[in-house]
């Protein structure tokens, strides 16, 4: 029988892991703002899907970061990156929802 506690390992924290969520959120946000649902509905929904994928990857990244911070101490700037990612995700969600309502 395999002991689940011994097979679990702490992943190394790397700030480059934040690049993918940020890029997806940036692309989704730019597309939603440039292609309003009234003018180009198909493009709007494509960019909404990209923004949703960015939000999902941001949530996964933030959960992993939180677990890493629970297991060992890391510099405070790593938490700052997480806060920025969460705030930017909320900002993009606001613009996507605003674009749907208009």
Secondary structure, DSSP 8 states (H G I E B T S, - for coil): ---HHHH-------GGGGHHHHHHHHHHHHHHHHS-TTT-HHHHHHHHHHHHHHHHHHHHHHHHHHHHHHHS---HHHHHHHHHHHHHHHHHHHHHHHHHH-
